[in-house]
C-alpha cells in the first residue's frame, strides 16, 4: 500500500475531482519519482509496453509482466530480463505480493475486471483509457478506489499537459465568455468493420501460446479469429468501445474539465443508415460500431455555469470550420480536436488539448495577462506515468485519478449507449446511473459478465 495515509489521499482526490488545481509535487522534478517502487504490467504487447518503459524511465523496478499472448511481447521481455512473465495476471498477483502498482493496457472489455482484482489485492492501478467498458464499471472502479484509498490514474496523457491547463485558465478568466455550445471530433475509426459487418464464420486455430479464454475474459465466448486479435477488437461491441472509447478520453477531456460538465441529462446519436446488407441488418442489431456517428449530449446548469450542448463527431465528420480561424491555421489535427463557442469568442485545440488557440488577435493578446494558476506536472515524456508513481510514494493525487477520470469515462461511454440506440433521446439520471425513458437501453448501462469473470 502507499505510504500516503488513506484520509490524506481521499482529501487529495477530492481536490482533484474539483479540477486541475492541486498542490503539485513536493518531491522535486529532478528526483526519480518511482525509485524503489515495484511495478507490474498486464497487457504489454502494445500501448502497455510504452507505459511500462515510462515507469522504468521514472525509476520503477519492473518485477513482472503479463500478457495472454507472449509472442507479441518478445521485444519488451528482452528489455526487462529480470521481470517474471505470465499469461494469467491472477497467478502473477499470487506469486508477487511485493508488487505495489499495476499498469493495465488490455483490450477495453477486460479493463475493469482486471483493475478491480488488482485493487482488491491492494495494488495501485494505472488503467488505459477508457478505464472501463460500461458506465457502471467506471463508477464501481471509482468507488472502490475511494473506499480502499488506492492511487489510480487513467491513461489519458493529455491531462498532464500544458494545453488543458491553458484552456481551463482562459475559460475561467472569461476570455471567450459563457460557453453554451462545444464540439469535439476524431478521424477514427481505423478498423475495417462497420455496423453491417457479419461475425466471421471461419474458425482458424488459436495461435500458439495465446490463452484465448483469458483474452475473451468477461465477454461472451466465441471462436478465435484474427478479426478480433490483435488489432481490430476495438470495433466490435463485445470487446471494444469504438471511436469514442479510442479517442474520446483524449479529445473530450478539455471540454469535460474546463466546463466542469458533470453528468449529462440526455444523449442522442445518429449513424449512417445505408448498408450493403441492410435486409440482414434489420434482423439483427449488428455486432460492430458504425463507420461514423454524431452524438449530442446536453448538460444542465452547474456551478454558476450555463447549460451546454456538446456534440461529438467521428468517422471524419466535423463541425463547420470557424470563420474566425485563419486560413493558414489547422482546425484541430490529424487525430481530431475541439471547438468552444463562447459569447465573446471562440477557442480551438487539437487532440490531447494540444496547441490551443483563441480565434482573435485581441483574445490572444489578452491571454498573455492571464495568470498560470494551475500547477504544471513535470516531465514532458512519461510525465503521466510519473505523476501516478509519485503519488504512490506519498505525493499529491495523480491528475487523472479515478475521481477525475471516472466521470470523464462515464460521459464517453454514455455516448456509446446513444450509438447503440440511435435516433432516440435517452434521458439520463447520472446519480442513479439509469436511463429513465428507455428500459431496453438501460440494460446496457452494465452488462452481465461471462461466468467466472464477474466482479
C-alpha angles and dihedrals in degrees: 000000000000121000086230110102113247095239092049091049093051091048089051091048090052090055089050091053088059091061141280101311104108131144097261130221120330090183098073130255093248098051116092099258095206103040108148097009119130112219134182133192132217116195101017104161095097132003090359090066090056091050092049092050089051090052091050091048088054090057103265122144110235103216102168140016126195132190132154089224108044093179088072091056103049094116094050092046089056090052091056105036093163093058116099113233130219142170095207115057091201091063089047092054092048095050097042111048088160091072110115102180137020128206111211119197105153125131113299097258093064100043097096096039092055096038092051092051091049093048092049087053087057097255125141111233140214107193125190119238130309092034091208143019098232137030093249092051090055091051092048092051092050093048093047093050089049092049094048097039093233127162112246139176134179117219098245094123095184087076088073093052137099097244098065090050093051091049092051092047094048093048092045088051089056095240094145097028124225114354114216099153130044136166135200129182146175138195091229143147103081096169123095104236127086138178093292096050114120124223108262114256098199116100107204118181118276109258114258112273096013114127097212095180091058092044090056090046112152094001124094111277119256133161119278116267131167087235086077106035136075101000122001099053092105092071096055118088093222095057112018142043099227128227092328092054092044098052110000096090088054101040101034093046098089090047095051092042102043094043095040088226104179117179121352117233093213143006131195132175141194124202135179113288103199122085131164090236097038094144091058092044090057088062093053134028091233129241103243138066119257124263089243140006144177116213123189120200124188119205124191129229111289138172091000090307123125126251113275135210108208119191124196120200127188141164091058094307114133142172119259116286108256115251088225093061111099114245093239093053123092120241101226114318140269092293097044140268150213136259121200115195113200134177090251102034149323136270130196136183141171131245115310086024088282123164098008112198132192109218101232134053090233093056092046089053091048090050090064090073096047107109119237095235098156109087116240127231116236122234120056092203116050091356093134094056091042090052088059094044093048090056092052087059092054104278126129121300112282114263094243099036116151093270086066102026096046096066091043091052091047090055091049093048092046086062089059089053087058092048091051089054104033127187093028130103106230112203112216132207100195098187092053094036090229138135099223101195105039121052093187093054090046090063089070097057083091127007128214108254124224115270111276094025103070126117 
